[in-house]
Structures are given as C-alpha cells and as structure tokens.
Amino acid sequence: MAYKISDECISCGACAENCPVGCISEGDGKYVINADECISCGTCADICPVGAPAEE
C-alpha cells in the first residue's frame, strides 16, 4: 500500500530528499506522494519530524 502525507505536513522537505524512488514532490501547502511510484518502504514516515506520512 502506498503512503499518503497528512495535513500535519510542515513542508520541511525531509521526506522528498530521502525518498529512494523520488516519488514525493512539493504540493500546494504540503508535500504529496505519487501512489503509482511509491514502493511503501516507510523511509518518509521514519524521517518525518511530525509523522505526516502514513500508509493509506
């Protein structure tokens, strides 16, 4: 299952910088994950300081 970033996102960019497949990009007010490219590795959730990414 792909990860999704919640509204808790503070737009720090840590998730995008550390995503091994580069499926995270800056969206409107928060970062977004391309579900078709996400490999559900959990790196984004592990690195996020506010716990915004979670499995859908």
C-alpha positions in Angstrom: 0.0 0.0 0.0 1.2 3.5 -0.8 1.9 6.1 1.7 0.0 9.4 1.9 1.0 12.7 3.6 -1.5 14.1 6.0 -2.3 17.8 6.7 0.2 17.6 9.6 2.9 18.2 7.0 5.1 21.2 7.7 6.7 21.3 4.2 10.2 20.7 5.5 11.1 18.5 2.5 12.9 15.8 4.5 10.7 13.1 3.0 11.3 14.2 -0.6 15.1 14.4 0.0 15.2 10.9 1.4 12.7 9.0 -0.8 14.7 6.3 -2.6 12.4 6.3 -5.6 11.8 10.1 -5.8 8.0 9.9 -5.7 7.5 12.8 -3.3 7.1 16.4 -4.5 6.1 19.7 -3.2 2.4 20.3 -3.4 0.0 23.1 -2.5 0.7 23.7 1.2 2.2 20.2 1.8 4.2 17.5 0.1 2.5 14.8 -1.9 3.3 11.2 -2.8 2.7 9.7 -6.2 1.0 6.5 -5.2 1.8 4.8 -8.5 5.5 5.2 -7.8 5.6 4.6 -4.1 7.2 1.3 -3.0 5.9 1.5 0.6 9.3 1.4 2.1 8.5 3.7 5.0 11.5 5.9 4.7 9.3 9.0 4.5 7.5 8.1 7.7 10.8 7.3 9.5 12.4 10.6 8.6 9.4 13.0 9.1 9.7 15.1 12.2 5.9 15.3 12.6 4.8 11.9 11.4 2.8 13.2 8.5 3.3 10.2 6.1 1.3 7.1 6.8 0.1 4.1 4.8 -3.3 4.5 3.1 
